[in-house]
Amino acid sequence: MEQSARPYGWTVRLRDGERTDAGGEFGLMGNTTTRRNASAMKMVGALLALYRQAAGHTQRSLGERFVIGEQQIASIEQGRRPLKPDLAEQLDDLLDTKGALSVALSRMPEVDLVPLWAEEYLDREREALVISSYENQVLPGLLQTEAYARAVFRSRIPVIDENEIEAHVAARTARQTIFRGKEPPITCFVIWEAVLRDRLGGNEVYVEQLQSLRQLSELPGLTVQVLPLGRTAHAALDGPFVLLETPEHQRLAYTETQRGSQLIADPGEVAILTQRCAMLRSQALNPEDTRDLLDRLLGDQ
């Protein structure tokens, strides 16, 4: 049966009955404590490779069918990237597997706290070439100290116990290893000034977080800009968001509300948020003035 190329595009939404964590940037990002079962992922990947070869496809030709790229197919087959249910269904249809991939995926043992709808973002963040973020509630998770992250999770309603809080804190701070890699992503963070003036966790936590943010602002390739209070125009009144550029140079966006989340691949929607990000950066203090503001805030302590 002849198949035409079709994009594997998605919008990930919170399912009924699920919830994100309190604390923005988004709460679900603190939810990862371990990866999905590695052996099971490799098994599903090996099945995909077997069916792909039997159908006469290369990794490149299969990636082109779904406009996701050879690298992503290779990552799934090697068990480094989880196969998502919607893509599994499309692959079952294309490769005539009688639903084998979807069934194998549905029977994978759960060994983590990451819901399927969150995994795609976390995978993309780890490998992103460029990350741009606007936050108006709490500091971006990638910039939070352990103590600040702990204060964020302790603010969650309904309350969670200390063991779960510590697991979330460890997971959130572990995401920051992307800054210490050989080729860290280019990152830009625009933060509303009100976030810097909140004292989550108390004065000691506040000072430590400001000091950490000031140090991070000096890293090559990492830009911090503060959107000051009192601006007469504001490009992101609809709330926080993250923009990512993948190794395949695909541009994605992530947004979250208190009860839902979206990972957006539609080029038109991503373009709108990209325009807003550009306007926000022009409305915010430049990096040098931001560092001066941080110094003044620290000097007031």
C-alpha positions as CSV (number, residue, x, y, z in Angstrom):
1,M,0.0,0.0,0.0
2,E,1.4,3.4,-1.0
3,Q,2.0,5.7,1.9
4,S,2.6,9.5,1.6
5,A,4.9,11.4,3.9
6,R,3.0,12.8,6.9
7,P,4.2,14.9,9.8
8,Y,4.3,13.4,13.3
9,G,2.9,16.5,15.0
10,W,1.4,16.6,18.5
11,T,-0.2,18.6,21.1
12,V,0.2,17.0,24.6
13,R,-2.6,17.9,27.0
14,L,-3.2,16.8,30.5
15,R,-5.6,13.9,30.7
16,D,-8.7,14.0,32.9
17,G,-7.9,13.2,36.4
18,E,-4.2,14.0,36.2
19,R,-2.6,17.1,37.7
20,T,0.6,19.0,37.5
21,D,2.7,20.1,40.5
22,A,2.4,23.6,41.9
23,G,5.2,25.9,41.1
24,G,5.1,26.5,37.4
25,E,7.8,25.7,34.9
26,F,6.4,23.9,35.0
27,G,5.3,21.7,37.7
28,L,5.5,18.4,35.8
29,M,9.2,19.0,35.2
30,G,9.9,18.0,38.8
31,N,8.1,14.8,38.4
32,T,10.9,12.7,36.9
33,T,12.8,10.5,39.3
34,T,14.0,7.7,37.0
35,R,13.7,6.9,33.3
36,R,11.2,4.3,32.1
37,N,12.3,0.7,32.3
38,A,15.4,0.7,30.1
39,S,15.2,-3.0,29.1
40,A,11.6,-2.6,28.1
41,M,12.4,0.5,26.0
42,K,15.2,-1.5,24.2
43,M,12.8,-4.3,23.6
44,V,10.3,-2.1,22.0
45,G,13.1,-0.4,20.0
46,A,14.3,-3.8,18.8
47,L,10.8,-4.7,17.7
48,L,10.6,-1.5,15.7
49,A,13.9,-2.2,14.0
50,L,12.8,-5.7,13.1
51,Y,9.5,-4.6,11.6
52,R,11.2,-1.7,9.8
53,Q,13.7,-3.9,8.2
54,A,11.1,-6.5,7.2
55,A,9.1,-3.8,5.5
56,G,12.2,-2.6,3.5
57,H,12.7,0.7,5.3
58,T,15.9,2.3,6.4
59,Q,15.9,4.6,9.5
60,R,16.1,7.5,7.1
61,S,13.2,6.5,4.9
62,L,11.0,5.8,8.0
63,G,11.9,9.1,9.6
64,E,11.0,10.9,6.3
65,R,7.6,9.2,6.3
66,F,6.7,10.9,9.5
67,V,8.9,14.0,9.1
68,I,10.7,13.3,12.4
69,G,14.2,12.5,11.1
70,E,16.5,9.5,11.0
71,Q,18.1,10.5,14.4
72,Q,14.8,10.1,16.3
73,I,14.1,6.7,14.7
74,A,17.6,5.6,15.7
75,S,17.1,6.8,19.2
76,I,13.9,4.9,19.6
77,E,15.4,1.7,18.2
78,Q,18.3,2.0,20.6
79,G,16.1,2.5,23.6
80,R,17.3,6.0,24.3
81,R,14.0,7.7,23.4
82,P,10.6,6.3,24.4
83,L,8.1,5.4,21.6
84,K,5.0,7.5,22.1
85,P,1.5,5.8,21.7
86,D,0.3,7.9,18.8
87,L,3.5,7.3,16.8
88,A,3.3,3.6,17.7
89,E,-0.2,3.4,16.2
90,Q,1.0,5.2,13.0
91,L,4.0,2.8,12.7
92,D,1.8,-0.2,13.2
93,D,-0.3,1.0,10.3
94,L,2.6,1.7,8.0
95,L,4.6,-1.4,8.8
96,D,1.5,-3.7,9.0
97,T,2.5,-5.1,12.4
98,K,-1.1,-6.0,13.4
99,G,-0.8,-3.6,16.4
100,A,2.3,-5.3,17.9
101,L,4.1,-2.0,18.7
102,S,1.1,-0.5,20.4
103,V,0.5,-3.6,22.5
104,A,4.2,-3.9,23.5
105,L,4.1,-0.2,24.5
106,S,1.0,-0.6,26.6
107,R,2.5,-3.6,28.5
108,M,5.8,-1.8,29.4
109,P,6.4,-1.9,33.2
110,E,6.3,1.4,34.9
111,V,9.4,2.3,37.0
112,D,9.1,6.0,37.1
113,L,6.9,8.9,38.0
114,V,6.9,10.6,34.5
115,P,3.5,10.5,32.8
116,L,3.7,9.8,29.1
117,W,2.4,13.3,28.3
118,A,5.5,14.8,30.1
119,E,8.2,12.6,28.7
120,E,8.4,14.2,25.3
121,Y,9.2,17.6,26.7
122,L,11.8,16.2,29.0
123,D,13.5,14.4,26.2
124,R,13.5,17.4,24.0
125,E,14.9,19.7,26.8
126,R,17.8,17.3,27.3
127,E,18.9,17.5,23.7
128,A,17.8,21.0,22.8
129,L,20.2,23.3,20.9
130,V,18.4,26.5,22.1
131,I,16.0,27.0,25.0
132,S,14.1,30.3,25.5
133,S,11.9,30.7,28.6
134,Y,9.6,33.3,30.0
135,E,8.4,32.9,33.6
136,N,6.1,35.1,35.7
137,Q,5.3,32.8,38.7
138,V,8.5,31.2,40.0
139,L,12.1,31.0,38.7
140,P,12.5,28.6,35.8
141,G,13.2,25.1,37.1
142,L,16.6,25.1,35.3
143,L,17.7,28.0,37.5
144,Q,16.4,26.9,40.8
145,T,18.6,26.0,43.8
146,E,17.8,22.9,45.8
147,A,16.4,25.0,48.7
148,Y,14.3,27.1,46.4
149,A,12.9,24.1,44.6
150,R,12.1,22.5,47.9
151,A,10.2,25.7,48.9
152,V,8.3,25.5,45.6
153,F,7.2,21.9,46.2
154,R,6.3,22.6,49.8
155,S,3.9,25.2,48.5
156,R,2.0,22.5,46.6
157,I,-1.7,22.1,47.4
158,P,-2.7,19.3,48.1
159,V,0.4,18.9,50.3
160,I,2.8,16.1,49.5
161,D,5.1,14.3,52.0
162,E,8.8,15.0,52.5
163,N,10.1,11.9,50.7
164,E,8.2,12.8,47.6
165,I,9.3,16.4,47.9
166,E,13.0,15.3,48.1
167,A,12.5,13.1,45.0
168,H,11.0,16.0,43.1
169,V,13.8,18.4,44.2
170,A,16.5,15.9,43.1
171,A,14.9,15.4,39.7
172,R,14.5,19.1,39.1
173,T,18.1,20.0,40.0
174,A,19.3,17.0,37.9
175,R,17.9,18.7,34.8
176,Q,20.6,21.4,35.3
177,T,23.3,19.0,34.1
178,I,22.6,20.3,30.6
179,F,24.6,23.4,31.5
180,R,27.7,21.3,32.2
181,G,27.9,19.3,29.0
182,K,30.5,19.6,26.3
183,E,28.0,21.6,24.2
184,P,25.4,23.2,26.5
185,P,22.4,24.7,24.8
186,I,22.1,28.4,24.1
187,T,19.6,29.6,26.8
188,C,17.7,32.8,27.3
189,F,15.5,33.3,30.4
190,V,13.2,36.3,30.8
191,I,11.9,36.6,34.3
192,W,9.3,39.0,35.7
193,E,10.8,41.2,38.4
194,A,8.0,40.2,40.9
195,V,9.4,36.6,40.9
196,L,12.8,38.0,42.1
197,R,11.2,39.9,44.9
198,D,9.2,36.9,46.3
199,R,10.9,35.2,49.2
200,L,9.9,31.6,48.8
201,G,11.4,29.6,51.7
202,G,12.5,32.6,53.7
203,N,15.4,35.1,53.6
204,E,18.2,32.6,53.6
205,V,16.8,30.7,50.6
206,Y,16.1,34.0,48.9
207,V,19.7,35.2,49.2
208,E,21.2,31.9,48.1
209,Q,18.9,31.8,45.1
210,L,19.8,35.4,44.0
211,Q,23.5,34.6,44.4
212,S,23.2,31.4,42.3
213,L,21.2,33.3,39.6
214,R,23.9,36.0,39.6
215,Q,26.6,33.4,39.0
216,L,24.6,31.6,36.3
217,S,24.1,34.9,34.5
218,E,27.9,34.9,33.8
219,L,27.9,31.6,32.0
220,P,28.7,31.7,28.3
221,G,25.7,31.1,26.2
222,L,23.2,31.7,29.1
223,T,21.3,35.0,29.2
224,V,19.1,36.2,32.1
225,Q,16.9,39.2,31.6
226,V,14.5,40.7,34.0
227,L,11.2,42.2,32.8
228,P,10.8,45.1,35.3
229,L,7.7,46.1,37.1
230,G,5.9,49.2,35.8
231,R,6.2,48.5,32.1
232,T,3.5,50.1,30.0
233,A,3.5,47.2,27.5
234,H,3.8,43.5,28.0
235,A,4.0,40.8,25.3
236,A,3.1,37.8,27.4
237,L,0.1,38.5,29.5
238,D,-1.2,35.1,28.6
239,G,1.4,33.5,30.9
240,P,4.8,31.6,30.8
241,F,6.1,29.5,28.0
242,V,9.2,27.7,26.8
243,L,10.6,27.5,23.3
244,L,13.0,24.7,22.1
245,E,15.0,24.1,19.0
246,T,15.8,20.4,18.5
247,P,19.0,18.9,16.9
248,E,16.8,18.5,13.8
249,H,16.2,22.2,13.9
250,Q,12.5,21.7,14.7
251,R,11.0,24.5,16.8
252,L,8.7,23.5,19.6
253,A,6.8,25.4,22.3
254,Y,5.6,24.3,25.7
255,T,2.9,26.0,27.8
256,E,1.2,25.1,31.0
257,T,-1.8,26.2,33.0
258,Q,-2.7,25.0,36.6
259,R,-4.6,22.0,35.3
260,G,-3.1,21.2,31.9
261,S,-0.1,21.4,29.6
262,Q,0.7,21.5,25.9
263,L,3.7,20.6,23.8
264,I,3.2,22.4,20.5
265,A,4.8,21.6,17.2
266,D,2.4,23.5,14.9
267,P,4.7,26.0,13.1
268,G,2.1,28.8,13.1
269,E,1.5,28.5,16.9
270,V,5.2,28.3,17.6
271,A,5.8,31.3,15.5
272,I,3.4,33.4,17.6
273,L,5.2,32.5,20.8
274,T,8.6,33.2,19.1
275,Q,7.3,36.7,18.2
276,R,6.2,37.2,21.8
277,C,9.6,36.1,23.1
278,A,11.4,38.5,20.8
279,M,9.2,41.4,22.0
280,L,9.7,40.4,25.7
281,R,13.4,40.5,25.3
282,S,13.1,44.0,23.9
283,Q,10.9,45.1,26.8
284,A,13.1,43.5,29.5
285,L,16.4,44.8,30.9
286,N,19.4,43.9,29.0
287,P,21.8,41.3,30.5
288,E,24.1,43.9,32.0
289,D,21.3,45.9,33.6
290,T,19.9,42.6,34.9
291,R,23.1,41.8,36.6
292,D,23.1,45.3,38.1
293,L,19.6,44.7,39.5
294,L,20.6,41.4,41.0
295,D,23.6,43.1,42.6
296,R,21.3,45.8,44.1
297,L,18.9,43.2,45.4
298,L,21.8,41.3,47.0
299,G,23.2,44.6,48.4
300,D,19.9,45.3,50.1
301,Q,20.2,42.1,52.2
